[in-house]
Amino acid sequence: MLSYLITEADHCRRADSFLRNLLPDAPLSYLKKLIEAGHLRVNGSGGSPETILRLGDTVTLKESSRTRGFLTAPRSPLDILYEDSWIVAFNKPAGLPMHPAAEVDDRNLVDQGTALLATKGPTAKLRPVNRLDRGTSGAVILARSSTAAGIFGRVVKEEGLEKIYLALVEGVPEPTGSITFPLKGKDAETRYRVLAPGKKGALVALFPFTGRMHQLRQHLSLIGHPILGDRRYGGSPLPDYEGFALHSFRTALTHPASNERLVIFAPLPERFLSLATRFVGIDNETLLLPLTDITLP
């Protein structure tokens, strides 16, 4: 048996995402077969694709010659959070734009993701189902065809995406709250919950109930607690951090093909976690373990 101890890099990751990144060249059908056959186990019990891994968990995988062959492939340059024949979800790094931008080099998620999938077989150019600002990290969904883009686009328009963000903010807000300042003449609502207060600031969970441009960034600035590194809206600069301390942690929607609820988690990037532990002043385990229990207000 192959055995893996879950570290900070995979805390809150889906089991199918762990397997996809462990065996990047394996066909999706093979990964599905491994899970369905019970060859992937978490803490000694059978795992499902939706099983959420936690810090300190032990994942075991039945060893075979075919599995060993896939293990020799280099890890994917992009963190794949979920993949099926319709969509692929990535854990976008802070500082990487969704599309080519004139003011930066030609690095962008759409082109990098398309190139990555092309190494596994014929693929069309990926199309974003949702978008994140260049400076924001976390879960973002891209459609694998124009048909999928249209179908998922209608789902987003009709029912929206259920999203939870994590942010490091300056100062410590009230433990919970709702921010309802209109933006550009339109109603906007953000609810929040302080997860870990510190001396200089806090880690907060953010729940956008509307989807205005830069809503979270503006709302936090308007209540006097800007996001760390978000200089556009009053945050202190982070010279050694590309982007700002805002992370799209959890995204959920109804999958139109199965009509089942799809929930995608994006583990915290190493640099965000390091910044959080320094800024808030608590250890990684104390900071990470409560993340699995965040629920919508």
NORTAGI-V506779 format. One record per residue. RES is the residue in one letter. SS is DSSP state (H for helix, E for strand, L for the rest). NEAR is the number of other C-alpha atoms within 8 Angstrom. D_FIRST is the distance of its C-alpha to the first C-alpha in whole Angstrom. Layout:
BEGIN
RES_SS_NEAR_D_FIRST ; RES_SS_NEAR_D_FIRST
END
This chain:
BEGIN
M_L_6_0 ; L_E_7_4 ; S_E_8_6 ; Y_E_7_10 ; L_E_8_13 ; I_L_14_16 ; T_L_8_19 ; E_H_11_23 ; A_H_9_22 ; D_H_12_20 ; H_L_13_22 ; C_L_13_23 ; R_L_14_21 ; R_E_14_20 ; A_H_13_17 ; D_H_11_18 ; S_H_12_19 ; F_H_10_16 ; L_H_9_15 ; R_H_12_18 ; N_H_11_18 ; L_H_8_15 ; L_L_12_15 ; P_L_11_19 ; D_L_7_20 ; A_L_9_18 ; P_L_6_21 ; L_H_8_21 ; S_H_6_21 ; Y_H_8_17 ; L_H_12_16 ; K_H_8_18 ; K_H_8_17 ; L_H_10_13 ; I_H_12_14 ; E_H_8_17 ; A_L_6_15 ; G_L_9_12 ; H_L_11_9 ; L_E_12_10 ; R_E_12_10 ; V_E_12_12 ; N_L_8_13 ; G_L_8_12 ; S_E_6_14 ; G_E_9_14 ; G_L_11_15 ; S_L_9_18 ; P_L_9_19 ; E_L_8_22 ; T_L_8_20 ; I_E_8_21 ; L_L_13_18 ; R_L_12_20 ; L_L_13_20 ; G_L_7_18 ; D_L_10_16 ; T_E_11_12 ; V_E_13_10 ; T_E_14_6 ; L_E_10_6 ; K_L_8_5 ; E_L_8_5 ; S_L_6_9 ; S_H_6_12 ; R_H_6_14 ; T_H_9_11 ; R_H_9_11 ; G_H_8_15 ; F_H_11_15 ; L_H_9_13 ; T_L_6_16 ; A_L_9_19 ; P_L_6_21 ; R_L_8_20 ; S_L_8_23 ; P_L_4_26 ; L_L_8_27 ; D_L_9_25 ; I_E_12_24 ; L_E_15_24 ; Y_E_11_25 ; E_E_9_25 ; D_L_7_27 ; S_L_5_30 ; W_L_9_32 ; I_E_12_31 ; V_E_13_29 ; A_E_12_29 ; F_E_13_29 ; N_E_14_29 ; K_E_13_32 ; P_L_9_33 ; A_L_12_36 ; G_L_10_39 ; L_L_11_37 ; P_L_12_40 ; M_L_11_39 ; H_L_8_42 ; P_L_10_44 ; A_L_8_46 ; A_L_5_49 ; E_L_4_49 ; V_L_7_46 ; D_L_7_44 ; D_L_6_42 ; R_L_10_39 ; N_L_11_38 ; L_H_11_35 ; V_H_13_37 ; D_H_11_37 ; Q_H_9_34 ; G_H_10_32 ; T_H_12_34 ; A_H_8_33 ; L_H_9_29 ; L_H_10_29 ; A_H_9_31 ; T_L_6_29 ; K_L_7_27 ; G_L_6_30 ; P_L_6_33 ; T_L_8_34 ; A_L_7_37 ; K_L_9_38 ; L_L_12_36 ; R_E_11_39 ; P_E_11_38 ; V_L_12_38 ; N_L_7_39 ; R_L_8_40 ; L_L_8_39 ; D_L_7_42 ; R_L_11_41 ; G_L_12_40 ; T_L_16_38 ; S_E_14_34 ; G_E_15_32 ; A_E_16_31 ; V_E_14_33 ; I_E_12_33 ; L_E_14_34 ; A_E_15_35 ; R_L_15_34 ; S_L_11_38 ; S_H_8_41 ; T_H_6_41 ; A_H_11_38 ; A_H_14_40 ; G_H_8_43 ; I_H_9_41 ; F_H_12_39 ; G_H_9_42 ; R_H_8_44 ; V_H_12_41 ; V_H_11_41 ; K_H_7_45 ; E_H_6_46 ; E_H_6_43 ; G_L_8_42 ; L_L_8_39 ; E_E_8_37 ; K_E_11_37 ; I_E_13_36 ; Y_E_12_36 ; L_E_12_36 ; A_E_12_39 ; L_E_13_40 ; V_E_15_44 ; E_E_12_46 ; G_L_9_48 ; V_L_12_47 ; P_L_8_48 ; E_L_6_49 ; P_L_6_45 ; T_E_9_46 ; G_E_8_48 ; S_E_8_49 ; I_E_10_51 ; T_L_9_53 ; F_L_8_55 ; P_L_9_56 ; L_E_9_55 ; K_L_4_57 ; G_L_5_59 ; K_E_6_56 ; D_L_9_55 ; A_L_14_51 ; E_L_12_49 ; T_E_15_46 ; R_E_13_45 ; Y_E_11_43 ; R_E_10_41 ; V_E_14_41 ; L_E_8_38 ; A_E_9_38 ; P_E_10_42 ; G_L_10_42 ; K_L_7_46 ; K_L_9_46 ; G_E_13_44 ; A_E_17_42 ; L_E_14_38 ; V_E_13_39 ; A_E_13_38 ; L_E_13_40 ; F_E_12_41 ; P_E_12_43 ; F_L_8_45 ; T_L_8_47 ; G_L_7_46 ; R_L_7_49 ; M_L_4_48 ; H_L_6_47 ; Q_H_12_47 ; L_H_9_45 ; R_H_11_46 ; Q_H_10_50 ; H_H_12_50 ; L_H_12_48 ; S_H_13_51 ; L_H_8_53 ; I_L_8_53 ; G_L_6_53 ; H_L_12_49 ; P_L_16_48 ; I_E_18_44 ; L_L_13_44 ; G_L_12_44 ; D_L_15_46 ; R_H_8_49 ; R_H_5_51 ; Y_H_10_51 ; G_L_9_52 ; G_L_13_48 ; S_L_8_48 ; P_L_8_47 ; L_L_9_44 ; P_L_5_44 ; D_L_4_41 ; Y_L_8_39 ; E_L_9_39 ; G_L_11_40 ; F_L_13_41 ; A_L_13_39 ; L_E_12_38 ; H_E_11_35 ; S_E_15_34 ; F_E_14_31 ; R_E_13_31 ; T_E_13_33 ; A_E_11_33 ; L_E_12_35 ; T_E_9_35 ; H_L_10_34 ; P_L_9_37 ; A_L_4_35 ; S_L_5_33 ; N_L_7_35 ; E_L_7_32 ; R_E_8_32 ; L_E_8_30 ; V_E_9_29 ; I_E_11_28 ; F_E_12_27 ; A_L_13_27 ; P_L_13_26 ; L_L_12_28 ; P_L_8_29 ; E_H_8_28 ; R_H_7_32 ; F_H_9_33 ; L_H_10_31 ; S_H_8_32 ; L_H_8_36 ; A_H_11_35 ; T_H_12_34 ; R_H_8_37 ; F_H_10_40 ; V_H_14_39 ; G_L_9_38 ; I_L_8_35 ; D_L_7_32 ; N_H_9_29 ; E_H_7_27 ; T_H_8_31 ; L_H_11_31 ; L_H_11_28 ; L_H_9_27 ; P_H_8_30 ; L_H_8_30 ; T_H_8_28 ; D_H_5_31 ; I_L_7_33 ; T_L_4_35 ; L_L_5_38 ; P_L_4_42
END
